[in-house]
């Protein structure tokens, strides 16, 4: 019935998440409200972790991609499951440090890390830094030398794979701001440079071909390309790369017609390629890292709104306006990302009309979706937008000086606030 198995309808006809009544949650905590099913998050992490153990004999690690959704409690959840963390800014690193996350299980990404960020990463003992360009390598070498430490690094490689996804989230092709190109020889020259450095230790190579990918074949091909690069390094430079990070990008179900493969299928098929290629190339199987983010949290999250105005324009469209919008979900205005929505207090009824869900910002493009099937919605109804656990809270803004919503976790029939709702006072906190 819904895009996520943790959503259902109770005897009152209300939408539930993790068995909890969303209408009651909206009443208790107010709207807009992000609600996340912690039990489903943990289950998804365990599925990935279990697949690594099964298909790679435990010789690997899950690094949750924090950019999808990060807060102190999310870091604690990931840490308690024994997984790693992929961080991309000093803010994400700081959050992990404050949450008590084991920093040796953190990988630090970014295409333009500042000296301050690199120094902070080294000071706090991150497990490895994914170096994006040659100037970063040289700056990191200098900073590490000044601190008297040896930085563990990986190189981000562009494998030249067409990932069949939205161009804004394709990252593995040669025309990308991320990483070193294979086709031009840039990546190989960078490896040679790294091996001559005294204060950096090249422990692995990394690739990420994009996001929201349904096909498994691009992941298989990326593994082949990267393993052949590792074999070339061994053959020509006599150096065996120990780790291979294959990134993330596993697609999830946003709409009923979406049919992503189970996570386990991705990992099983790619592991077969890894084993076959390592055997034919005569190299040891590297330690495999994966970086799921969206696939861990997106299905586990919904956003609740209160319907305000209903505006019918005969022969054109019907607008349903809610008390949030592009400030808490900018993905439609950025990518035209599609979602399913439900009137939470009428969830048992048929979605009988198609509407445009509009936000409250002073911006014509402030929409959550157009032509969306929905139950008949009136002022005061509670509207739920589904599968918003990734890239909603993390991309939210204070445009129009709108305070950000709270985040509530539900687990085992109980709910708790993990991020407080912002107040107008929070909006002016840094003003002078």
C-alpha positions as CSV (number, residue, x, y, z in Angstrom):
1,X,0.0,0.0,0.0
2,X,2.8,2.4,0.9
3,X,6.4,2.8,-0.3
4,X,7.8,1.6,3.1
5,X,6.8,-1.5,5.0
6,X,6.9,0.3,8.4
7,X,3.9,2.4,7.3
8,X,0.3,1.2,7.9
9,X,-3.2,2.3,8.7
10,X,-4.7,1.8,12.2
11,X,-8.3,1.1,13.3
12,X,-9.0,4.9,13.4
13,X,-8.0,5.1,9.7
14,X,-4.8,7.1,10.5
15,X,-1.4,6.6,9.0
16,X,1.1,4.9,11.4
17,X,4.9,4.7,11.3
18,X,6.6,2.0,13.3
19,X,3.2,1.3,14.8
20,X,2.7,4.8,16.0
21,X,-0.2,7.1,15.1
22,X,1.1,10.0,13.0
23,X,-1.9,12.2,13.8
24,X,-1.1,11.8,17.5
25,X,2.5,12.5,16.8
26,X,1.6,15.7,15.0
27,X,-0.6,16.8,17.9
28,X,2.1,16.0,20.5
29,X,5.0,17.6,18.7
30,X,3.5,20.1,16.3
31,X,4.1,20.4,12.6
32,X,6.1,20.5,10.3
33,X,7.7,17.5,11.9
34,X,10.3,15.0,10.7
35,X,9.5,11.5,12.0
36,X,12.1,8.7,11.8
37,X,11.6,5.0,12.5
38,X,14.8,4.1,14.5
39,X,14.0,0.4,14.3
40,X,13.9,0.4,10.5
41,X,17.2,2.4,10.4
42,X,18.8,-0.2,12.6
43,X,17.4,-3.0,10.5
44,X,18.7,-1.4,7.3
45,X,22.2,-1.0,8.8
46,X,22.1,-4.6,9.9
47,X,21.1,-5.8,6.5
48,X,24.1,-4.0,4.9
49,X,26.4,-5.2,7.7
50,X,25.2,-8.8,7.5
51,X,25.7,-8.8,3.7
52,X,29.3,-7.6,4.1
53,X,29.9,-10.4,6.6
54,X,28.2,-13.0,4.3
55,X,29.6,-12.0,0.9
56,X,33.1,-10.8,1.9
57,X,33.7,-13.0,4.9
58,X,33.6,-10.1,7.2
59,X,36.5,-8.4,5.4
60,X,34.8,-5.1,5.0
61,X,32.9,-2.2,6.6
62,X,29.7,-0.3,6.3
63,X,30.3,3.5,6.5
64,X,27.0,5.3,6.8
65,X,27.0,8.4,4.6
66,X,26.2,11.1,7.1
67,X,25.3,13.7,4.5
68,X,21.9,11.9,4.1
69,X,20.9,12.7,7.7
70,X,23.1,13.5,10.6
71,X,22.6,14.5,14.2
72,X,24.1,13.5,17.5
73,X,21.6,10.7,18.0
74,X,22.0,9.3,14.5
75,X,25.8,9.1,15.1
76,X,25.1,7.2,18.3
77,X,22.8,4.8,16.5
78,X,25.4,4.1,13.8
79,X,28.2,3.7,16.4
80,X,26.1,1.3,18.5
81,X,25.6,-0.9,15.4
82,X,29.4,-1.2,14.9
83,X,29.5,0.7,11.6
84,X,31.6,3.5,10.3
85,X,30.7,7.0,9.2
86,X,31.4,8.9,6.0
87,X,31.7,12.6,6.9
88,X,32.0,15.5,4.4
89,X,32.6,18.7,6.5
90,X,34.0,20.0,9.7
91,X,30.4,20.2,11.0
92,X,29.8,16.5,10.4
93,X,33.2,15.6,12.0
94,X,32.4,17.8,15.0
95,X,29.0,16.1,15.4
96,X,30.7,12.7,15.4
97,X,33.3,13.8,17.9
98,X,30.6,15.3,20.3
99,X,28.5,12.1,19.9
100,X,31.5,10.0,21.1
101,X,31.8,8.3,17.7
102,X,34.9,6.0,17.3
103,X,36.8,8.3,15.0
104,X,39.0,5.5,13.7
105,X,35.8,4.3,11.9
106,X,35.4,7.7,10.1
107,X,36.3,8.5,6.5
108,X,36.5,12.2,5.6
109,X,35.3,13.2,2.1
110,X,35.1,16.5,0.2
111,X,36.3,18.0,-3.1
112,X,37.6,21.2,-1.5
113,X,38.6,20.5,2.1
114,X,40.1,23.5,3.9
115,X,43.3,23.4,5.9
116,X,41.2,23.9,9.0
117,X,39.1,20.8,8.2
118,X,42.2,18.7,7.4
119,X,43.9,19.7,10.6
120,X,40.7,19.0,12.6
121,X,40.4,15.6,11.0
122,X,44.0,14.7,11.9
123,X,43.7,16.1,15.4
124,X,40.7,13.9,16.1
125,X,42.2,10.7,14.6
126,X,39.9,10.1,11.7
127,X,40.5,6.6,10.2
128,X,41.3,7.9,6.7
129,X,41.0,10.9,4.5
130,X,39.7,10.5,1.0
131,X,41.9,12.8,-1.1
132,X,40.2,14.4,-4.0
133,X,42.9,16.3,-5.9
134,X,46.7,16.7,-6.1
135,X,46.8,20.1,-4.3
136,X,44.9,18.5,-1.4
137,X,47.5,15.8,-1.2
138,X,50.3,18.4,-1.0
139,X,48.5,20.4,1.6
140,X,47.7,17.3,3.7
141,X,51.3,16.2,3.5
142,X,52.5,19.6,4.8
143,X,49.9,19.7,7.6
144,X,50.6,16.1,8.7
145,X,54.4,16.9,8.8
146,X,53.8,19.9,11.0
147,X,51.7,17.8,13.4
148,X,54.2,14.9,13.4
149,X,51.6,12.4,12.2
150,X,51.1,10.1,9.2
151,X,47.8,10.6,7.5
152,X,46.0,7.5,6.2
153,X,44.6,8.4,2.8
154,X,42.5,7.0,-0.1
155,X,42.2,8.6,-3.5
156,X,38.8,9.3,-5.0
157,X,38.8,7.9,-8.5
158,X,36.4,8.7,-11.3
159,X,35.8,5.3,-12.9
160,X,34.0,6.7,-16.0
161,X,30.8,4.8,-15.4
162,X,27.4,6.0,-16.6
163,X,25.1,5.4,-13.6
164,X,21.8,6.1,-15.3
165,X,20.5,8.6,-12.8
166,X,19.7,12.3,-12.6
167,X,22.7,14.3,-13.9
168,X,22.8,16.4,-10.7
169,X,23.7,13.2,-8.7
170,X,26.0,11.5,-11.2
171,X,29.6,11.6,-9.8
172,X,31.6,8.9,-11.6
173,X,32.0,10.3,-15.1
174,X,35.0,12.2,-16.3
175,X,33.2,15.5,-16.2
176,X,32.7,15.7,-12.5
177,X,34.1,18.0,-9.8
178,X,35.0,14.9,-7.8
179,X,38.2,12.9,-7.9
180,X,41.0,11.8,-10.2
181,X,40.3,10.7,-13.8
182,X,41.4,7.3,-14.9
183,X,41.2,8.0,-18.7
184,X,43.8,10.8,-18.7
185,X,46.3,9.0,-16.5
186,X,45.7,11.6,-13.8
187,X,44.8,8.9,-11.2
188,X,47.9,6.8,-11.8
189,X,50.2,9.8,-11.6
190,X,48.6,10.8,-8.3
191,X,49.3,7.3,-6.9
192,X,53.0,7.7,-7.9
193,X,53.1,11.1,-6.2
194,X,51.5,9.7,-3.0
195,X,54.0,6.8,-2.8
196,X,56.8,9.4,-2.7
197,X,55.2,11.3,0.2
198,X,56.6,10.8,3.8
199,X,53.6,11.9,5.9
200,X,50.8,10.2,4.0
201,X,50.1,6.5,3.7
202,X,48.0,5.4,0.7
203,X,45.8,2.7,2.1
204,X,43.1,2.5,-0.5
205,X,41.1,3.8,-3.5
206,X,37.5,5.0,-3.6
207,X,34.8,5.5,-6.2
208,X,31.2,6.7,-6.1
209,X,29.2,6.6,-9.3
210,X,26.1,8.5,-8.3
211,X,22.9,8.3,-6.2
212,X,19.4,6.7,-6.5
213,X,20.7,4.0,-8.9
214,X,18.3,1.0,-9.6
215,X,20.6,-0.9,-12.0
216,X,23.2,-3.3,-10.5
217,X,25.3,-3.4,-13.6
218,X,27.0,0.0,-13.1
219,X,28.1,-1.1,-9.6
220,X,29.6,-4.3,-11.1
221,X,31.4,-2.4,-13.8
222,X,32.8,0.1,-11.3
223,X,34.2,-2.8,-9.2
224,X,35.9,-4.2,-12.3
225,X,37.4,-0.9,-13.3
226,X,38.7,-0.2,-9.8
227,X,40.2,-3.7,-9.3
228,X,42.0,-3.4,-12.7
229,X,43.4,-0.1,-11.5
230,X,44.6,-1.7,-8.3
231,X,46.2,-4.5,-10.4
232,X,47.9,-1.9,-12.6
233,X,49.3,-0.2,-9.5
234,X,50.7,-3.5,-8.2
235,X,52.1,-4.5,-11.6
236,X,53.8,-1.2,-12.5
237,X,54.6,0.3,-9.1
238,X,55.0,-2.9,-6.9
239,X,52.5,-1.5,-4.4
240,X,49.4,-3.5,-3.3
241,X,46.4,-1.3,-2.3
242,X,44.8,-2.7,0.8
243,X,41.3,-1.2,0.7
244,X,38.6,-0.5,-2.0
245,X,35.7,1.8,-1.2
246,X,32.9,1.3,-3.7
247,X,30.7,4.1,-2.4
248,X,26.9,4.0,-2.2
249,X,24.1,5.2,-4.3
250,X,21.7,2.3,-3.9
251,X,18.2,3.3,-5.1
252,X,15.1,3.3,-2.9
253,X,11.4,3.3,-3.5
254,X,9.9,6.8,-3.6
255,X,6.9,5.9,-5.7
256,X,4.8,2.8,-5.9
257,X,6.2,2.0,-9.4
258,X,9.8,2.1,-8.2
259,X,11.2,-1.4,-7.9
260,X,14.7,-1.3,-6.5
261,X,16.6,-4.5,-5.9
262,X,17.1,-5.6,-2.3
263,X,20.3,-4.4,-0.8
264,X,21.6,-7.9,-0.5
265,X,21.3,-8.4,-4.3
266,X,23.6,-5.5,-5.0
267,X,26.2,-6.7,-2.6
268,X,26.0,-10.4,-3.6
269,X,26.4,-9.6,-7.3
270,X,29.2,-7.1,-6.8
271,X,31.0,-9.5,-4.4
272,X,31.0,-12.2,-7.2
273,X,32.7,-9.7,-9.5
274,X,35.2,-8.8,-6.9
275,X,36.2,-12.4,-6.2
276,X,36.3,-13.3,-9.9
277,X,38.4,-10.2,-10.8
278,X,40.8,-10.7,-8.0
279,X,41.4,-14.3,-9.0
280,X,42.0,-13.4,-12.7
281,X,44.2,-10.4,-11.9
282,X,46.3,-12.2,-9.3
283,X,45.7,-9.7,-6.5
284,X,44.5,-10.1,-3.0
285,X,40.9,-9.3,-2.3
286,X,41.0,-5.8,-0.8
287,X,39.1,-4.7,2.3
288,X,35.7,-3.6,0.9
289,X,34.0,-0.4,2.2
290,X,30.5,0.6,1.2
291,X,28.8,4.0,2.0
292,X,25.0,3.6,2.1
293,X,23.1,6.8,3.2
294,X,19.8,7.3,1.5
295,X,19.0,3.6,1.5
296,X,19.5,3.5,5.3
297,X,17.3,6.5,6.3
298,X,15.1,7.6,3.4
299,X,12.5,4.8,3.8
300,X,12.5,5.3,7.5
301,X,11.4,8.9,7.5
302,X,8.3,10.9,6.8
303,X,7.4,14.6,7.2
304,X,4.1,15.7,8.7
305,X,2.4,18.9,7.9
306,X,-0.8,20.7,8.7
307,X,-2.9,21.7,5.7
308,X,-3.8,25.4,5.6
309,X,-5.4,26.7,2.4
310,X,-7.1,24.7,-0.3
311,X,-7.2,26.6,-3.6
312,X,-9.0,25.3,-6.6
313,X,-8.4,26.9,-10.0
314,X,-11.0,25.3,-12.3
315,X,-9.6,23.6,-15.3
316,X,-6.0,24.2,-14.1
317,X,-5.1,22.7,-10.8
318,X,-5.8,22.4,-7.1
319,X,-3.3,23.7,-4.6
320,X,-3.0,22.2,-1.1
321,X,-0.9,24.5,1.0
322,X,1.0,23.2,4.0
323,X,2.9,24.8,6.9
324,X,6.3,23.8,5.5
325,X,7.8,23.5,2.0
326,X,11.1,24.1,0.3
327,X,12.7,25.1,3.6
328,X,12.3,21.5,5.0
329,X,12.3,19.7,1.6
330,X,14.2,21.4,-1.2
331,X,14.5,18.4,-3.4
332,X,11.5,19.1,-5.7
333,X,12.7,22.6,-6.5
334,X,16.3,21.3,-7.0
335,X,15.8,18.0,-8.8
336,X,12.0,17.7,-9.4
337,X,12.2,14.7,-7.0
338,X,8.9,12.9,-6.8
339,X,7.2,11.7,-3.6
340,X,4.1,10.0,-2.4
341,X,1.8,11.8,0.0
342,X,-1.1,10.7,2.3
343,X,-3.6,12.7,4.3
344,X,-2.6,11.0,7.5
345,X,-6.1,11.3,9.2
346,X,-7.8,9.9,6.0
347,X,-5.2,7.2,5.2
348,X,-7.8,4.5,4.8
349,X,-9.6,6.5,2.1
350,X,-8.9,6.4,-1.6
351,X,-6.5,9.0,-3.1
352,X,-9.2,10.4,-5.3
353,X,-7.7,13.6,-6.6
354,X,-4.5,14.9,-8.0
355,X,-3.1,18.1,-6.4
356,X,-0.1,20.4,-6.2
357,X,1.3,20.5,-2.7
358,X,2.6,24.0,-2.1
359,X,4.8,25.4,0.7
360,X,4.4,28.6,2.6
361,X,7.5,30.4,1.3
362,X,7.2,33.6,-0.7
363,X,8.5,31.8,-3.8
364,X,6.4,30.5,-6.7
365,X,8.6,27.4,-7.0
366,X,8.0,26.4,-3.4
367,X,6.3,23.1,-4.2
368,X,6.6,19.6,-2.8
369,X,5.1,18.1,-5.9
370,X,2.6,18.5,-8.7
371,X,-0.1,16.1,-9.9
372,X,0.2,14.1,-6.7
373,X,-2.6,11.6,-6.0
374,X,-4.1,12.5,-2.6
375,X,-7.2,12.0,-0.5
376,X,-9.5,15.0,-0.4
377,X,-7.6,17.4,1.8
378,X,-9.1,20.3,3.8
379,X,-7.7,22.9,6.2
380,X,-6.6,21.3,9.4
381,X,-5.9,17.9,7.9
382,X,-2.5,16.3,8.6
383,X,-0.5,15.5,5.5
384,X,2.4,13.1,5.4
385,X,5.0,13.1,2.7
386,X,6.7,9.7,2.6
387,X,10.3,8.5,2.3
388,X,11.8,11.9,3.4
389,X,14.4,10.5,5.8
390,X,17.3,11.5,3.5
391,X,18.3,14.9,2.2
392,X,15.4,16.7,3.8
393,X,16.5,17.7,7.3
394,X,20.1,17.7,6.1
395,X,19.3,20.1,3.2
396,X,16.8,22.2,5.1
397,X,17.3,26.0,5.4
398,X,16.0,29.1,7.0
399,X,14.9,30.8,3.8
400,X,12.3,33.5,4.6
401,X,13.7,33.1,8.2
402,X,11.5,30.0,8.7
403,X,12.6,27.9,11.7
404,X,13.5,24.3,11.0
405,X,11.2,21.5,12.2
406,X,12.0,19.1,15.1
407,X,13.1,15.5,14.4
408,X,11.4,12.7,16.4
409,X,12.6,9.1,16.5
410,X,10.1,6.4,17.2
411,X,11.1,2.9,18.5
412,X,9.3,0.1,20.2
413,X,6.1,2.1,20.6
414,X,7.7,5.2,22.1
415,X,8.8,8.5,20.6
416,X,11.4,11.0,21.6
417,X,12.8,14.3,20.2
418,X,16.4,14.0,18.9
419,X,16.5,17.5,17.3
420,X,14.6,20.3,18.9
421,X,12.3,22.5,16.9
422,X,14.0,25.9,16.1
423,X,12.4,29.0,17.5
424,X,12.5,32.6,16.2
425,X,15.2,33.3,18.8
426,X,17.4,30.6,17.1
427,X,17.0,32.5,13.8
428,X,18.7,35.6,15.2
429,X,21.2,33.8,17.5
430,X,24.2,34.8,15.4
431,X,23.0,38.3,14.4
432,X,24.9,41.2,15.7
